[in-house]
Amino acid sequence: MTETLPRLLLRLSEAGDPAILWGRLAAPHAGRDFERLLDHGVLVEQAPTTEWDVCPACDCGLDARSVQQVNGRHIAVCPTDRRGDLVLGEDDLRSFRIHHPALVREIATASGFGDEPAPVAEGIWHLGETSSQRALFLALSRNAVLQPGMIGLMRSVARSSPITVIAPALAADDQARLVDAGLHLMSGLDCIACDGAASGFAIDQSKLESRPSLAPRLVIRRTAKTVSLDGMPKTLSDQEFQLLVLLAEHA
C-alpha cells in the first residue's frame, strides 16, 4: 500500500534539514493535493538533478556520476564501464525540498490552531494549547528536540502549563530524559495523518491525551538488585539501592 503524502513528508523530515522528496517517490501522489502543497510553499521544486549515485560495486573513486542527455534520453553515465550506464526517467530528475516552516504551518492550520506557529528554536515550534490546556510543541526532526537547553525554553514558553511534544521516535535514553523532566512525548506518525478521526495533515488531539496506566511506575527487584521507573531501567549504587528498598518498605 502506498504511503500517504503527509506521512511521507513527516518521515523524510525526521533526519533534519534539508529534507528532499525525490520525483520517483512523489509520482504516486501527483494531483490536486500535491499541487496545493507546491502553491503553499510546503514543497519547493529544485532544478533537475545533474548527478546520480555511483554504481553499487563501482571503484571509480567518484562521489557521483554525471547525468547526460544521449539520443534524447537522460543517462547516468558510468565513467569506467558503459554497461553500468543507467537510463533515467523524467521523475528521476525531479526533486522537491520540504520547507519545514511551511509544513508546520500546514499542520497547525489543518489542526485548527488559529495563530501562526511560533518558532522556539531551530526546528521546533509552539503550536498553542490543546483542548486539555497543555502547551503543544512540534519538532519535525530528532536533533531539534534534543538541542541543549530545549527543555528550559519550552518551559519558559509554556509558563505553568503541562507540556506535550510531538516529535519523531527517540532513543530510549533520550526519551527517558525528557519524560523525567515532565514532558509528554508523542510520535508525529502516531498522531498526524493517522488512521483516527483526523484527516490530511491534522493532528488527532484525542491521541495526545496521556492515559493513566494501571502498571506500577516503580519496580524494585530485590534479588536481582534492579530498579525500573516507567519501564526504564535505572542504575543505582549498592547504598542507593538499599536506601530505596528501606524507603519503599516504609512508604
C-alpha positions in Angstrom: 0.0 0.0 0.0 1.3 3.5 -0.9 2.4 5.6 2.0 0.2 8.7 2.4 1.8 12.0 1.4 1.6 13.6 4.9 3.3 10.6 6.4 5.9 10.5 3.7 6.8 14.2 4.3 7.0 13.6 8.1 9.2 10.6 7.7 11.6 12.4 5.3 11.8 15.3 7.7 13.0 13.3 10.7 16.7 13.5 9.8 16.5 17.3 9.6 17.0 20.0 7.0 17.5 19.7 4.1 14.7 17.1 3.6 14.3 16.1 -0.1 11.4 14.4 -1.8 12.6 12.8 -5.0 10.4 12.7 -8.0 10.1 8.9 -8.1 8.6 8.9 -4.6 6.4 11.9 -5.4 5.0 10.5 -8.6 2.2 8.3 -7.0 0.9 11.4 -5.1 0.6 13.7 -8.2 -2.7 15.5 -8.2 -4.6 18.4 -6.5 -3.3 17.9 -3.0 0.3 17.8 -4.3 -0.2 20.9 -6.3 -1.7 22.7 -3.3 1.5 21.9 -1.3 3.5 23.4 -4.1 1.3 26.5 -4.1 1.6 26.9 -0.3 5.4 26.6 -0.4 5.5 23.3 1.6 7.2 21.7 -1.4 9.7 23.7 -3.5 10.8 22.2 -6.7 14.5 22.3 -7.4 16.4 22.3 -10.7 16.7 18.9 -12.4 19.5 16.9 -11.0 22.8 16.7 -12.9 24.3 14.0 -10.7 23.4 10.4 -9.8 24.8 7.9 -7.3 27.7 5.8 -8.5 27.2 2.1 -9.3 26.8 -0.1 -6.2 30.0 -2.0 -6.9 32.0 0.8 -8.6 35.6 1.6 -7.5 36.0 4.7 -9.7 36.5 6.9 -6.6 33.9 9.5 -7.6 31.2 10.8 -5.2 28.6 10.8 -8.1 28.3 10.2 -11.8 27.1 12.8 -14.2 23.7 12.8 -15.9 24.0 13.3 -19.6 21.5 13.5 -22.4 22.2 10.9 -25.1 19.9 10.4 -28.1 17.1 12.1 -26.3 17.5 10.0 -23.1 18.8 11.0 -19.7 21.6 8.7 -18.7 23.7 8.4 -15.5 27.0 7.6 -17.2 29.4 5.2 -15.6 33.0 6.5 -16.3 34.6 3.1 -16.3 32.1 0.7 -17.8 29.3 1.7 -20.1 27.4 -1.5 -19.2 26.8 0.3 -15.9 25.0 3.3 -17.5 21.6 3.9 -16.1 18.7 5.3 -18.1 16.7 7.7 -16.0 13.0 8.8 -16.4 11.7 12.3 -16.0 10.6 11.6 -12.4 14.2 10.6 -11.5 15.4 14.0 -12.4 12.9 15.9 -10.3 13.2 16.7 -6.6 11.4 18.9 -4.1 12.7 20.4 -0.9 10.4 20.1 2.1 10.2 23.6 3.5 9.7 22.9 7.2 8.2 26.2 8.4 5.5 25.9 5.7 4.9 22.3 6.6 4.4 23.2 10.3 2.0 26.0 9.2 0.1 23.4 7.1 -0.2 21.1 10.2 -1.2 23.9 12.5 -3.9 25.2 10.1 -5.3 21.7 9.4 -5.4 21.1 13.2 -7.5 24.3 14.0 -4.7 26.4 15.6 -5.6 29.9 14.6 -2.3 31.6 15.4 0.9 31.4 13.4 3.2 28.7 14.8 5.8 30.4 16.9 9.4 29.2 16.4 11.0 28.4 19.8 14.4 27.4 18.4 15.9 25.9 15.3 13.4 23.2 14.1 10.8 23.4 16.9 7.6 25.4 17.1 4.9 26.2 19.7 1.5 25.5 18.1 -0.7 26.7 21.0 -2.7 24.8 23.6 -4.6 21.6 23.3 -8.2 21.2 24.3 -7.0 19.9 27.7 -4.9 23.1 28.2 -1.5 21.5 27.5 1.2 23.6 25.7 1.8 21.8 22.4 5.2 21.8 20.7 6.2 20.3 17.3 9.6 19.1 16.3 10.0 17.6 12.9 13.5 16.2 13.4 15.2 14.3 16.3 18.0 16.7 16.6 15.7 19.7 17.1 14.0 18.3 20.2 17.4 17.2 21.7 19.1 20.6 21.4 20.8 21.8 24.6 18.5 24.0 26.7 15.4 23.0 24.9 13.5 21.8 28.0 14.1 25.2 29.6 12.9 27.1 26.5 9.7 25.1 26.3 9.0 25.6 30.0 9.5 29.3 29.6 7.0 29.4 26.7 4.5 27.1 28.4 4.8 29.0 31.7 2.9 26.8 34.2 1.0 24.7 31.6 1.9 21.0 31.2 3.9 20.2 28.0 3.2 17.8 25.2 5.9 17.5 22.5 5.2 15.9 19.1 8.5 14.6 17.7 10.0 11.6 15.9 10.6 8.5 17.9 13.7 8.9 20.1 16.3 6.5 21.5 15.2 5.1 24.9 17.7 7.1 27.0 16.8 10.4 25.2 13.1 9.7 25.7 13.6 8.8 29.4 15.4 12.1 30.0 12.6 14.1 28.5 9.9 12.1 30.4 11.8 12.5 33.6 11.7 16.3 33.0 7.9 16.1 32.9 7.3 16.2 29.2 4.7 14.1 27.5 6.0 12.8 24.2 4.1 11.7 21.1 5.4 10.4 17.8 4.3 12.6 14.9 3.5 9.5 12.8 1.1 8.3 15.6 -1.0 11.5 15.8 -0.6 13.4 12.5 -2.2 12.0 9.3 -3.0 8.8 11.3 -6.0 6.5 10.8 -8.1 8.1 13.5 -10.6 10.9 13.4 -8.3 13.4 11.9 -7.5 13.6 8.2 -4.8 15.1 6.0 -2.2 17.0 8.0 -4.4 17.5 11.0 -3.3 16.4 14.5 -5.7 14.0 16.1 -5.9 15.6 19.5 -7.6 12.7 21.0 -4.3 10.8 20.7 -2.4 13.5 22.6 -4.0 12.8 26.0 -1.8 10.8 28.3 -3.8 7.9 29.6 -3.5 6.6 33.1 -1.8 3.2 33.4 -2.6 0.5 36.0 1.0 -0.7 35.8 3.3 0.2 38.7 5.6 3.1 37.9 8.4 2.0 40.2 9.5 -1.7 40.1 12.2 -2.9 42.6 13.6 -6.4 42.2 15.3 -7.1 45.5 17.0 -10.4 44.5 18.3 -9.1 41.1 19.0 -5.6 42.6 17.5 -3.8 39.7 15.2 -0.8 39.5 13.0 0.5 36.7 10.8 3.6 36.6 8.0 3.8 34.0 9.6 0.8 32.3 13.1 2.4 32.0 16.0 0.8 33.9 17.8 2.9 36.5 21.4 2.4 37.7 21.9 2.8 41.4 24.9 2.1 43.7 24.5 -0.5 46.4 24.0 2.2 49.0 21.3 3.9 46.9 19.6 0.6 46.3 19.4 -0.3 50.0 18.1 3.2 50.8 15.4 2.9 48.1 14.3 -0.5 49.5 14.2 0.9 53.0 12.0 3.8 51.9 9.8 1.6 49.9 9.2 -0.7 52.8 8.1 2.2 55.0 6.1 4.0 52.3 
